[in-house]
Amino acid sequence: MSHLTTRERELVSLGAAMGSNCVSCIEYHIPASRKAGLADAQISEAIRLADKPRQVPARNTLDAAVNLLAEPVATAPTEAAGPGKPCCG
């Protein structure tokens, strides 16, 4: 009894997967989105839009940490976490 199309449900699912930082959900829903008829450009746009709100809390947390320290915090990119690598540290 859904009022959403399969394409719309996949776009919502991509947003939820991004919001919850769920790699396995992204790995499932990108192919499912393609199968539902979405082009990679549409999927990419949905992912980028869903990522924007995730960045605000991360930036606010960094700003708060920097403001509480006497010395600047290095913000150089670090090596991404991956299999066998911790996400934090």
C-alpha positions in Angstrom: 0.0 0.0 0.0 2.9 2.4 -0.6 2.3 5.7 -2.3 5.9 5.9 -3.2 7.4 4.4 -6.4 10.2 2.0 -6.2 12.6 4.7 -7.4 11.4 7.0 -4.6 11.7 4.3 -2.0 15.3 3.7 -3.2 16.1 7.4 -2.9 14.8 7.5 0.6 16.8 4.3 1.4 20.0 5.9 0.1 19.4 8.9 2.3 18.7 6.8 5.3 21.8 4.7 4.6 24.0 7.8 4.4 22.4 9.2 7.6 23.1 6.1 9.5 26.7 5.6 8.1 25.7 2.1 7.0 28.2 0.8 4.4 26.3 -2.5 3.8 23.1 -0.5 3.2 24.8 1.7 0.6 26.3 -1.5 -1.0 22.8 -2.9 -1.2 20.8 0.2 -2.2 23.1 1.5 -5.0 22.5 -1.6 -7.1 18.8 -1.7 -6.1 18.5 2.0 -7.2 20.0 1.1 -10.6 17.6 -1.8 -10.9 14.7 0.6 -10.1 15.8 2.7 -13.1 17.8 5.5 -11.4 20.9 6.7 -13.3 24.2 7.0 -11.5 24.0 10.8 -11.8 20.7 10.7 -9.9 22.1 8.3 -7.3 25.1 10.5 -6.9 23.0 13.6 -6.4 20.9 11.8 -3.7 24.0 10.7 -1.9 25.6 14.2 -2.0 22.3 15.7 -0.8 22.1 13.2 2.1 25.7 13.8 3.1 25.3 17.6 3.6 23.3 17.4 6.9 25.8 14.8 8.2 28.6 17.2 7.7 27.1 19.9 10.0 27.4 18.1 13.3 30.9 16.9 12.4 32.0 20.5 11.6 30.3 21.8 14.8 32.1 19.2 16.9 35.5 20.1 15.4 34.8 23.8 15.9 33.9 23.2 19.6 37.1 21.2 20.1 39.2 23.9 18.5 37.6 26.6 20.5 38.4 24.8 23.8 42.1 24.4 23.0 44.8 26.9 23.3 46.7 25.4 20.4 45.2 24.9 16.9 44.0 21.4 16.0 45.6 19.9 12.9 42.8 19.2 10.4 44.8 17.5 7.7 43.0 14.5 6.2 43.8 11.2 7.7 43.9 7.8 6.0 40.4 6.4 5.7 39.3 3.5 7.8 38.9 0.2 6.0 39.0 -3.5 6.6 41.2 -4.1 9.6 41.5 -0.4 10.4 39.7 1.4 13.2 37.5 4.3 12.3 38.7 6.3 15.2 42.4 6.5 15.8 
